[in-house]
Amino acid sequence: MRLVSDIYNENIETSLGGIAKHLTQQHQRLQNHPHQQQQFVALSNLKRWGEQPEDSRDQPRPRPADYSQFAAHFEGGPKHPVSPFPCDAQINNRFVIWEGDISQLKIDAITNSTDETLTEKNRVSKKIFGRAGAALTSAIIHDVKRCKTGEVRVTPGFFLPAKYIIHTVGPIYSDKYRTASEATLHACYRNVLYKARELGLKTVALCDISSVQRNFPPDTAAHIALRTIRRFLEQYRSEIVIVCLESNARSIYEVLAPLYFPRDQLEERGALWQLPKDIGGLYGEPQLADRQIRIIHNPQHSVMIEADDDSDTSPHDLEMASDVEYSNINLSLAAQLSGAAHSFTQMQGDLDRQRLLGDRPRMVYESVLDDGLEGLEHQESTTTENYCPEMIGHVLATHVGKRTRILDGSFTYVELMKHYHSSLDESEWQKENLYERLLRRAKTEDLTEVSGIGCLYQSGVDRLGRPVVVFCGKWFPAHNIDLEKALLYLIYLLDPIVKGDYVIAYFHTLTSSNNYPSLQWLKDVYSILPYKYKKNLKAFYIVHPTFWTKMMTWWFTTFMAPAIKTKVHSLPGVEHLYSAIAKDQLEIPAYITEYDMATNGIHYFQPITNTSSPAS
């Protein structure tokens, strides 16, 4: 299944740009057309979900049952210990359930559920095409032509009050392919919403994509639609979503909506009992635990945790403190270079085995190999000899009681796999899945808003040939930028770099409170970035730090990011950085060098560098 960015239709976008003037003229004609002018519904006339009063004489709100008083009589208690969809007035005020003609809505975009040829005639599409005029039919025939199931296409609204029409093709439900049908229906709703966001639209109306003629169970379809909308509104805090329904579907949605959009604590408590156990993933997508791809986030981390200081290549890893005096940097760099030369000329063991064990020297794994892993080389294929070494190491670390059976080769493949998967952390799979989605978005979305600032870029390599990533704090408008796009650009820039060793140089020069993101955001970013970012980061230099910066850095690396604590180094001036990075490899803005000269003077530090090759 492709994301909305993957199904972006370039031909349609070109067409949209070419008929922009024509669209404006049509809207003017629409306003002057007496028949059309009388039949449109403005957003201000719609009642938001959060605006519905608790007690109304016209239509009183049905009160949900309070299950708490019957908790003792239900075996096992509620299905959810805490509410996965807490009461949020801000979200409720951006959600609307409305019964009426979707073609009459005067908003940014409406949805048309159709078939792959976009010529399906249903009650919704007939109203849309009839009101939009022949220009819509012409655009479908000549520009759009086709749309695959689960994808979306965009056309102008022409004579409709709405500016755009987002066409999508819903699945035909079958019990045999129930999972695929539910996943495709979720993709339809999600792609419509994200396409509207890509176009910068603030109001979008969704029709019932799972119409009766597609044989989709109405209650199942409503659950998928509501949780997808809820997750979208949680992510983006400005859009308004309208669900436009007919009378029979509206009754179903109004019964199920309080589960996903509770308006008070009573509805929220009731949802704990009535919500299905499967509430979807991060975006509301259906999830089946037995079908999830179990990719371990870091196969060696349990066994190699003690070797994760990365003291093998960094010129500063031999130092124990994060804030060091850089008069010692020359010595550690020279020691690193000489050590590298020594390891190159020295007789090594089985290099292929070392590569299998994670491309590291024999350190923590030595004890495992000496205790009997070598003796497994001639065992039959049904023993642990042919198993992945990191799998063996992970089970050894987490199932100490099974150590003897693993090492003597009596563990069967099924037993090893069982203990291996049971030892993995479910949250690690979710983080990996989230990162892969963000990476796909980073490669497809327009990130010029962030890249044009110039606060994050790659600048040459250090004296060991590792890429240098520069971040200028003063140029980062933390409170005037889309932080989500900032994260996407960070991933876009660093993902190809972090496959190997790299270093980061952060310049805190002349920053102010407007340049500081929240600590929670930094924590979220650190948790999202996978293990390779921390493992391959060899040094993080902070240039021109303040006392407060040092305190916050110590606190963050001690309690939130201990894996990189020994890699963080505070430098009082730029010239200290030249010990690790040659001057011609470091491209920095003029304001940094001017501040450095005004504060420290010139030639205040003379780095002693060793330019000999490590292999010499």
Protein Blocks (a to p, Z undefined) as FASTA:
>chain_A
ZZfklmpcfklmmmmmmmmmmmmmmmmmmmmpmklmmmccdfklpccfklpcfbdfklcc
dddddfklmmmmpghiafbfbafbdcdfklmmmcccddddfklpccfbdcddddfkopac
cfklmmmmmmnommlmmmmmmmnopacehiacdddekjafbfbdcddddddddfklmmmm
mmmmmmmmmmmmmmmmmnopabdcdddfbafklopafklmmmmmmmmmmmmmmmpckbcc
dddddfklmmmmmmmmmmmmccbfklmmmmmmmpcfbgojfnopacdfklpccddfblml
mmmmmmmnopmmpcklmpmbfbdcfklmmmmmmmmmmmmmmmmmpccddfklmmmnoopa
cfklmmmmmnommmmmmmcfkbmklpcfklmmmmmmmmmmlmmmmmnopacfklmmmmmm
mmpcfklmmmmmmmmmmmmmmmmmccklmmmnopaccehjafkopacddddfklmcfklc
cfklmmmmmmmmmmmmmmpccdddddfehiafklpccfklmmmmmmmpcfklmmmmmbdc
dehiafklmmmmmmmmmmmmmmlmmmpccdfbfklmmmmpcfklpccdfklmmmmmmmno
ghkbccdddfbdfkZZ
